[in-house]
Amino acid sequence: MTESALPRWRRAAYGFGDFGFNLYWSTASMFLLYYYTDVLALPATTAGLIFLVAMVWDGISDPIMGYLAERTRTRWGSYRPYLLFGGPVLAVSLVLMFFRPTAEGTALVVYAAATHVLFRTVYTVMSIPYSSLSARITRSSAVRNELSAWRMISATTGGFLVAFSTLRLVQYFGQGDLATGFFWTAVCFAALSIPVFLILFATTREPTLAHKDTTAEPQANLKDALALLLGNRAFLLVFLATAFLFMGGVLSSKTLIYYYKYTLGNEAASGDALALMTGGAALLIPLWAWLATRIEKRSVWLSGLTISLLVNLAIYLNPLETVPVVTALFAVGAVGTAASYLSFWSMLPDTVEYGEYTSGRRVESLAFGLMSFVQKCSFGIAAALLGFMLDLIGYVPNVEQSPDTLSAIKAIMALMPVGFLGIAIGLLWFYPITRATHQWMVAEIAARKAVA
C-alpha cells in the first residue's frame, strides 16, 4: 500500500489501538508484582516466578500466534477478526487476575498463576495481529515511522492514565482495602478498553491480497520461517537490543514503587513518578519521530538509550533522596524512553524487508511474534530476578526495611539497568539499515517481483 493510500486519520486510528492495549500492559507491568507481594502476601520469589512462567508461556505463544494469524483468512482480513472478538475476553481476564479469592497457601499461588497465564494468552491473541498490521498496511518506512509515533503516543497516554490514576482509584474504591480497590480499578480499565478495540476494528483495513488464498508470495513453514529470521542480521540486532532494553526498564519501573514506599516514605508519589515518565514520553515521541525523518532511526535509538543510561546513573548517585528530586530525575528519563520505544517498533518492519531482500522470502507476522516474545520473556526474567533479589536482600512487605535492604533496592532500581542499557547500545552500533539502503531494498524487491 502506498503512502497516499493510507490517510493520516487511519494512521492515527491504528495507533489509538495501543491506548487500549496499554491499559492492560501498564497495569500488569507497574502494579501486579506489588499486588502479589503487598496485597496477596505472596513471597517475592514466588511472585517473580509466577511472572516468569506466565511471560515465558506468553513469549512462546507469540510466534505461534503470529504464524496462525498470518494464515487466517476471513472476510475481515487476517488480523482484524482477533481485534473484534478478543476484547471482551481480555477484559474478563484482567478482572480475574485482580480478584482476591478466599484461597490461601498453595491454592492462592495456583489461582494467581492460572489467571496470569490466561491473561497473557488472550493478550497475545489480540496484540500480535495488531502489531502485524503495521507491516501489512504499508511498506513505506516513513509511514511506518509515523504509525510507530501514533502507537507510542497512544500507548504512553494509556500508561500515563494507569500510572496516575491506579493508586488513587484503589484508595477511592477500597477505602483502605487494597484487594477491593485493585479489583474495581481493574474493572474500570477493562470497561474502558472495549470501545477502543471496536474503534480499531472499524477504522483499519487490510489490503485485498491478505483476504485471499494466494501463492503470489509463498509462505515458509514455521521451521523455515524461524531459520530465515535467525539468518536476518538486522532483525537479530533489534531483537537482542530490545531484550536488554526491556530487562533494564522492568527492573527500574517495578522496583520504583518499593523505593518510594520504603525509602522516600510516600507510596502514592510513585504513581506520580510513573505518570510523569509515561506522560513525558507521550509528549516527546512526536519530537523523536520528527528527528527520525531527518536522521537515521539507529541514531535516534542510540540517543535514547544513552540518555536513559545517564539518568539511571544520576538516580543512583543522587544524594538528595527526596520525592521532588527523584521524581524530577525519573521525568527526565522520559526523554530516553520516548526515543527507545518509538525506535524498535519503527525499525522492526524495516528488518522484514532486509530479510526479504537477502533471502527472497518475506517473514512478516512471525517477526512481530518473536519481537513480542523477547519483550515478554525479558519482562518475565526481570520480574523473576527482582522477586528473587527482594527475598535475597531481606525484604519483608509492609514493615520498615533495614538500611542494607534500602540500599540494595536503590541499586536494583537504578544501577542494574545501566548494564543492560550499555549492552543494548553496543548491539545497535552494528545495525546495518539506513534510510537510503531501505529505499533501495524496497525498490529492488519490487523490481524482482515485476520480472517474476
C-alpha positions in Angstrom: 0.0 0.0 0.0 1.4 3.4 -1.0 1.8 6.3 1.5 -1.1 8.2 -0.1 -3.3 5.1 0.1 -3.2 5.3 3.9 -4.9 8.5 5.0 -3.5 10.2 8.1 -6.7 9.7 10.1 -6.4 5.9 9.6 -2.8 6.1 10.7 -3.9 7.8 13.9 -6.8 5.4 14.4 -4.4 2.5 14.1 -2.1 3.9 16.7 -5.0 4.6 19.0 -5.4 0.9 19.5 -2.3 0.9 21.7 -4.1 3.1 24.2 -6.4 0.1 24.8 -3.6 -2.4 24.9 -1.6 -0.3 27.4 -4.5 -0.1 29.9 -3.6 -3.8 30.3 0.1 -3.8 29.8 0.8 -0.9 32.1 -1.5 -2.1 34.8 0.3 -5.5 34.9 3.7 -4.0 34.4 3.6 -1.4 37.0 1.4 -2.9 39.8 0.9 -6.6 39.5 4.1 -7.7 41.3 3.4 -5.2 44.0 -0.2 -6.6 44.2 1.2 -10.1 44.6 3.7 -9.2 47.4 1.9 -6.5 49.3 -1.8 -7.4 48.8 -1.9 -11.2 48.3 1.2 -11.5 50.6 2.9 -14.0 48.3 6.6 -14.5 48.9 8.6 -12.2 46.5 10.4 -15.1 44.9 7.1 -16.9 44.3 5.5 -13.8 42.8 8.5 -13.4 40.5 8.3 -17.0 39.4 4.6 -16.6 38.6 5.6 -13.7 36.3 8.4 -15.7 34.7 6.1 -18.7 34.0 3.4 -16.5 32.6 5.7 -14.4 30.5 7.7 -17.3 29.1 4.4 -19.0 28.1 3.3 -15.7 26.6 6.5 -15.4 24.7 6.3 -19.0 23.4 2.8 -18.4 22.2 3.7 -15.1 20.4 5.4 -16.6 17.4 2.8 -19.4 17.2 0.1 -16.8 17.2 1.9 -14.8 14.6 2.2 -17.9 12.4 -1.5 -18.7 12.8 -2.7 -15.1 12.3 -0.7 -14.7 9.1 -2.6 -17.7 7.7 -6.0 -16.7 8.9 -8.4 -15.9 6.0 -11.8 -14.2 6.7 -13.9 -11.5 5.0 -12.4 -9.0 7.5 -8.9 -10.0 6.7 -6.2 -12.0 8.5 -5.6 -9.8 11.6 -8.7 -7.7 12.2 -11.1 -10.5 13.4 -8.9 -11.0 16.5 -9.4 -7.3 17.4 -13.2 -7.7 17.1 -13.7 -10.8 19.2 -10.8 -10.7 21.6 -11.6 -7.5 23.5 -14.3 -8.8 25.9 -12.3 -11.9 26.8 -9.2 -9.8 27.5 -11.3 -7.6 29.8 -12.6 -10.5 31.8 -9.1 -12.0 32.2 -7.8 -8.7 33.7 -10.6 -8.6 36.2 -10.0 -12.2 37.2 -6.3 -11.5 37.7 -7.0 -8.8 40.2 -9.8 -10.7 42.0 -8.8 -11.8 45.5 -10.1 -15.3 46.1 -10.7 -16.8 49.6 -8.0 -19.4 48.9 -4.7 -19.4 50.8 -1.3 -21.0 50.5 -0.8 -23.3 47.5 -4.3 -22.7 46.2 -3.8 -19.0 46.1 -0.5 -19.4 44.2 -2.2 -21.7 41.7 -5.0 -19.2 41.2 -2.6 -16.3 40.7 -0.6 -18.3 38.2 -3.6 -19.6 36.3 -5.2 -16.2 35.9 -1.9 -14.6 34.9 -1.4 -17.3 32.2 -4.9 -16.8 31.0 -4.4 -13.0 30.8 -1.2 -13.3 28.9 -2.6 -15.8 26.4 -5.6 -13.6 25.5 -3.3 -10.6 25.3 -1.2 -12.4 22.8 -4.2 -13.4 20.7 -5.0 -9.8 20.2 -1.7 -8.0 20.3 0.2 -10.0 17.7 -2.3 -9.4 15.0 -2.5 -5.7 15.9 1.3 -5.3 15.7 1.5 -7.2 12.5 -1.0 -4.9 10.8 1.7 -2.2 10.5 3.8 -4.3 8.1 0.7 -5.3 6.1 -1.0 -1.9 5.6 2.1 -0.1 4.3 5.6 -0.7 3.0 6.7 2.9 3.4 9.4 3.3 6.0 8.3 6.9 6.6 4.6 5.9 7.1 5.8 3.1 9.5 7.7 5.7 11.5 4.5 7.7 11.7 2.5 4.6 12.7 5.0 3.9 15.4 4.7 7.5 16.6 0.9 7.3 16.8 1.2 4.0 18.6 3.7 5.2 21.2 1.7 8.4 21.8 -1.4 6.4 22.4 0.5 3.7 24.4 2.2 6.3 26.7 -1.1 8.1 27.1 -2.7 4.9 28.3 0.3 4.3 30.5 0.0 7.8 31.9 -3.6 7.2 32.8 -2.8 3.9 34.5 0.2 5.4 36.4 -1.6 8.5 37.5 -5.0 7.0 38.5 -4.4 3.5 39.7 -3.4 4.1 43.3 -5.9 6.9 43.5 -8.7 4.6 42.3 -7.5 1.8 44.6 -7.8 4.2 47.5 -11.2 5.5 46.3 -12.8 2.1 45.7 -11.0 0.3 48.5 -11.1 2.9 51.4 -8.1 1.1 52.9 -8.9 -2.4 51.5 -6.3 -2.8 48.8 -7.8 -6.0 47.4 -11.2 -4.4 46.8 -9.6 -1.3 45.4 -7.4 -3.1 42.9 -10.4 -5.2 41.7 -12.7 -2.3 40.9 -9.8 -0.4 39.3 -9.3 -3.4 37.0 -13.0 -3.4 36.2 -12.7 0.3 35.2 -9.7 -0.2 32.9 -11.3 -3.3 31.3 -14.5 -1.5 30.5 -12.7 1.5 29.1 -10.7 -0.7 26.7 -13.6 -2.4 24.9 -14.8 0.6 22.8 -11.1 1.3 21.9 -10.8 -2.1 20.2 -14.2 -1.7 18.5 -13.0 1.6 17.0 -9.7 0.0 16.0 -11.5 -2.8 14.1 -13.9 -0.4 12.4 -11.2 2.0 11.2 -8.4 -0.3 10.0 -8.3 -2.0 6.6 -6.1 -4.8 5.2 -5.0 -5.0 1.6 -7.1 -7.2 -0.7 -4.3 -9.7 -1.1 -4.5 -10.5 2.6 -8.1 -11.7 2.2 -7.3 -14.3 -0.4 -5.6 -17.6 -0.6 -2.7 -16.9 -2.9 0.7 -18.2 -3.9 1.8 -14.8 -5.1 4.1 -14.6 -2.1 5.0 -18.1 -1.0 4.9 -18.6 2.8 7.6 -20.5 4.6 6.6 -23.1 7.2 7.3 -22.4 10.8 10.7 -24.1 10.9 11.9 -22.4 7.7 10.5 -19.1 8.8 12.4 -19.3 12.1 15.6 -20.2 10.2 15.1 -17.2 7.9 14.7 -14.8 10.9 17.8 -16.3 12.6 19.7 -15.5 9.5 18.4 -11.9 9.4 21.2 -9.9 10.9 19.2 -6.7 11.2 16.3 -8.5 12.9 18.6 -10.2 15.4 20.2 -6.9 16.5 16.9 -5.2 17.0 15.6 -8.4 18.8 18.5 -8.6 21.2 18.7 -4.8 21.9 15.0 -4.9 22.7 15.6 -7.7 25.2 18.2 -5.8 27.2 16.1 -2.6 26.9 13.1 -4.3 28.5 15.1 -6.0 31.2 16.5 -2.7 32.3 13.2 -0.9 32.1 11.3 -3.6 34.0 13.8 -3.7 36.9 13.6 0.1 37.2 9.8 0.5 36.9 8.9 -2.4 39.1 11.3 -1.5 41.9 10.2 2.1 41.8 7.1 1.6 43.9 9.1 -0.2 46.7 11.7 2.6 46.7 9.0 5.3 47.1 7.2 3.4 49.7 10.1 2.4 51.9 12.9 4.8 51.2 11.0 8.0 50.4 8.0 7.2 52.6 5.4 8.2 50.0 3.9 5.3 48.2 1.3 7.4 46.4 4.0 9.6 44.8 5.3 6.5 42.9 2.2 6.9 40.7 3.1 10.5 40.0 6.6 9.5 39.0 5.3 6.7 36.7 2.8 9.2 35.3 5.5 11.8 34.5 7.6 9.1 32.9 4.8 7.9 30.6 3.2 11.3 30.1 6.6 12.9 29.3 7.3 10.1 26.8 3.9 10.8 25.1 4.8 14.4 24.7 8.3 13.8 23.4 7.5 11.0 20.9 6.4 13.5 18.2 9.8 15.2 18.5 11.7 12.0 18.2 9.5 10.9 15.3 10.3 14.2 13.5 14.0 13.7 14.2 13.8 10.2 12.8 12.7 11.7 9.4 15.9 13.7 9.4 18.5 11.4 11.0 18.8 7.7 11.0 16.4 5.6 13.2 19.5 3.9 14.6 20.8 7.3 15.8 17.5 8.1 17.5 17.5 4.8 19.4 21.2 5.1 20.4 20.5 8.7 21.7 17.5 7.4 23.7 19.5 4.6 25.3 22.4 6.9 26.2 20.0 9.4 27.9 18.3 6.5 29.8 21.7 5.2 31.0 22.9 8.6 32.2 19.6 9.2 34.0 19.8 5.9 35.8 23.4 6.7 36.9 22.2 10.1 38.2 19.4 8.5 40.2 21.8 6.0 41.8 24.4 8.7 42.7 21.8 11.3 43.7 22.5 12.3 47.4 19.2 14.2 47.7 16.7 11.4 48.3 13.5 13.5 48.4 10.3 13.0 46.4 10.6 16.1 44.2 14.3 15.5 43.3 13.9 11.8 42.5 10.6 12.3 40.6 12.2 15.1 38.5 15.0 12.7 37.6 12.6 10.0 36.5 10.7 12.6 34.5 13.9 13.4 32.6 14.3 9.7 31.9 11.1 10.0 29.7 13.3 11.7 27.1 15.2 8.5 26.5 12.2 6.2 27.0 10.3 8.0 24.2 13.2 7.5 21.7 13.7 3.8 22.5 10.0 2.8 22.4 9.4 4.6 19.2 12.5 3.2 17.5 12.2 -0.6 17.9 8.6 -0.6 16.6 9.7 1.7 13.7 12.8 -0.3 12.9 11.2 -3.8 13.1 9.2 -3.6 9.9 12.3 -2.4 8.0 14.1 -5.6 9.1 11.3 -7.6 7.4 12.4 -6.1 4.0 16.0 -6.6 4.9 15.3 -10.3 5.3 13.1 -10.4 2.1 15.9 -8.8 0.2 18.7 -11.1 1.5 16.7 -14.4 1.4 14.0 -13.8 -1.2 11.3 -14.8 1.3 9.2 -12.5 3.4 8.6 -13.4 7.1 6.3 -10.8 8.5 3.9 -11.8 11.3 6.4 -14.2 12.8 8.9 -11.4 13.1 6.4 -9.4 15.2 5.6 -12.5 17.2 9.2 -13.1 18.0 9.6 -9.4 19.0 6.7 -9.7 21.4 8.3 -13.0 22.6 11.5 -11.3 23.5 9.7 -8.4 25.2 7.6 -10.7 27.4 10.4 -13.2 28.2 12.7 -10.3 29.1 9.8 -9.0 31.3 9.4 -12.3 33.0 13.1 -12.8 33.5 13.5 -9.3 35.0 10.4 -9.8 37.3 11.7 -13.2 38.5 15.1 -11.7 39.1 13.6 -8.9 41.1 11.5 -11.2 43.2 14.5 -13.4 44.0 16.6 -10.4 44.8 13.9 -8.9 47.1 14.0 -12.1 49.2 17.8 -12.2 49.0 18.2 -8.7 50.4 15.8 -9.4 53.3 12.7 -7.5 52.0 9.6 -8.0 54.2 6.4 -6.4 53.0 4.6 -3.6 55.0 7.3 -3.2 57.6 10.3 -0.8 58.0 13.2 -2.1 55.9 16.9 -2.2 57.1 19.4 0.3 55.8 21.1 -2.5 53.8 17.8 -3.5 52.2 17.0 0.1 51.3 20.4 0.5 49.7 20.0 -2.7 47.7 16.6 -1.7 46.5 18.1 1.5 45.1 20.9 -0.4 43.3 18.4 -2.8 41.7 16.2 0.1 40.6 18.9 2.4 39.1 22.3 0.7 38.8 21.5 -2.7 37.4 19.6 -1.2 34.4 22.8 0.7 33.5 24.5 -2.6 32.5 21.5 -3.8 30.4 21.3 -0.4 28.6 25.0 -0.5 27.9 24.7 -3.9 26.2 21.8 -2.6 24.0 24.0 0.4 22.9 26.8 -2.0 21.9 24.4 -4.2 19.8 22.8 -1.3 17.9 26.2 0.1 16.9 26.2 -2.7 14.3 22.7 -2.2 12.9 23.1 -2.2 9.1 19.9 -0.5 7.7 20.0 3.2 6.8 17.2 5.2 5.2 18.9 5.0 1.8 19.6 1.3 1.9 16.0 0.6 2.9 14.6 2.6 0.0 17.0 0.8 -2.3 15.9 -2.6 -1.0 12.2 -1.9 -1.3 12.8 -0.8 -5.0 14.9 -3.9 -5.7 12.3 -6.3 -4.2 9.6 -4.6 -6.3 11.8 -5.0 -9.4 12.3 -8.7 -8.7 8.6 -9.3 -8.5 7.9 -7.3 -11.7 10.4 -9.6 -13.5 8.9 -12.7 -12.0 
